[in-house]
């Protein structure tokens, strides 16, 4: 008998439906003749808590740290014992096992850890399914791989799981007990992803609060030429007049971005410009015109979709993930959603015409766009070298029944479908013109853009949305942040111009503006920050190394991490903004800087990638982590935390209403600094509390007697993918 073990019941049903012959549902499995299909329900096993290794560890004590298992133990989750029993019984009857976990690191671990736990030593095949439509599942069943080929992915996942346990459990216990010494009654959770993510928000919030606006004074003219007029701006950094003043010892009144910080030079120049009203009082010095093209935005990865959905529909990242999971499992309208890839296999191109026409049925606009698509085009999205275990999110070709879809499901389905459909439209082409003029020997600059061919942009209802879709294409690492400008900042076309032609000043003026602080983080910008974590690393050598790393967290964990930080009282939502609370800030100020910055966790992902992709052994990675962990435990400081709790500001979450879910929104009553008061900081997840312990302290704050019973845990459902 062949036993197929799926990651979840919905996948098991899809597999059973694709098998030949009739199938019948049994208790915990599906019988399909000589094949049986059973399933996991998320992780059936979990890392054993510290007291399973030693009864002493039930009591939280700094003297016990670090806790490092000699032989790692897994134990059944309480709600999974029945399904584990079913799998064990079916394994006794099986000749061969097919591993049908999701096509990612965690999916590989989830099924294989069960096989290892039950000491299965028979043959194992690997079934990779990214599309739950019956034809796609049938094709996958005919392309089974040897699971041994995926052993490095399992080793990487196992190393990640153990490293998270060591790091999160030890540091959480250490800082919870240190917090008690500092007068804070509650769990202080620390993790390899959550803490650097919190650090990003804390540093941004404090940068905003410390920001002091400065006035600056851009000078503009309405330049007249033979064929019309247009607005141009004084380019003060290259002003001969200001340079002469600087040569005489007068400091240049410019900031590091070339903005004029003193209105007097602009006012003096404006008075003179007002007299240059005759054609010929100035001239066009240079005209630079170039034709450019912009390819369609790539199909979505999960994170890229979360970014765009947060901007367009104000959907939290977790809501996007949950909605995509429903589109994949319940409706079978999209392919595997937890993908970090934005490319499609070349072999998919051949069947795209029929697939996309079916996928667009029922939506008038998508039907119109599919009718105008050229399915012979092969865009940059069809690239086998960019596709690994899974490909970009795409429609499956099943005709959608919009009556059965929620508003969020319909919106996300349209976004996913439209980005794939855009691959069959030509590039957006435009002409860009840059002009420099001279008036009174002073430089003025203008630019304009005229459309040659709208191309794929016709698929997007608003031009600003189309511009955003291309400019926020995170796969293009050369994209500049300034390209995110809204449509109303796109320069209008310029009149026909010739180098050397005369010009005059029709009007001029000075605007008074203020420098602005950085924007607070929100769901979209935090997900994007996690994807592009190298931007937040100060060391240039490390930044270069990290540019090729996937980022902070994974596609599957990023959304949940935002909600975890909210649940633990470290972040709150204020409107669309994510703000740090007092306890969140105090923790970041008290922790060793290396714990709250992204370098370590991004480097972890790099090492895990080397285990997976190059077959590096996991033992050195874990050994180095333990050395690092001992140093971090030695740096825990009650006095540093006490000082931080007394001095930092932060937002205050509204009181919780009877055990709300992780995605619940909270109002902040204030965003001003507080010099006193305390916050419980208790975690909403029993997992964080149970996986925690403590370390030594250099400041000697009553360290010897620091011990405690384990903080009380709340019962919660198990999470499939976690960060301690």
Secondary structure, DSSP 4 states (H G I P E B T S, - for coil): -EEEEESSHHHHHHHHHHSSS--EE-SSEEEETTEEEEE--S-SEEEPPHHHH-GGGGEEEGGGPSP--SS--EEE-GGGHHHHHHHHHHHHH-SEEEEE--SSHHHHHHHHHHHHHTT--SEEEE---S--SHHHHHHHHTT-EEGGGGHHHHHHHHHHHHHHIIIIIHHHHHHHHHHHHTT--S-----TTHHHHHHHHHHHHHHHHH----EE--EEEEEEETTEEEEEEE-GGG-HHHHHHHHTTPPP-B-TT--B--HHHHHHHHHHHTT--STTSEEEEEEEEEEEEEPPPPPPPHHHHHHHHHHHH---HHHHHHHHHHHHHTS--BS-SS-----B-GGGGGGHHHHHHHHTTT-HHHHHHHHT--TT---TTB-GGG-SSS----B-SPPP-GGGS-HHHHHHHHHHHHHHHGGGSPPEEEEEEEEEEEETTEEEEEEEEEEEE-GGGGGSSSHHHHHHHHHT-TT-TT--GGGG--GGGSPPPPPP--TT-EEEEEEEEE--EE--PPPPPBHHHHHHHHHTGGGG---HHHHHHHTTS--SS-TTTHHHHHHHHHHTTSEEEETTEEEEBHHHHHHHHHS-HHHHSSHHHHHHHHHHHHHHHH---SHHHHHHHHHHHHHHHHBB-HHHHHHHHHH-B-B-BPPP-SS--TT----BS--SB-SS-------S-HHHHHT-----BTT-SS-TT-EEEPPPPPP-PPPSS---
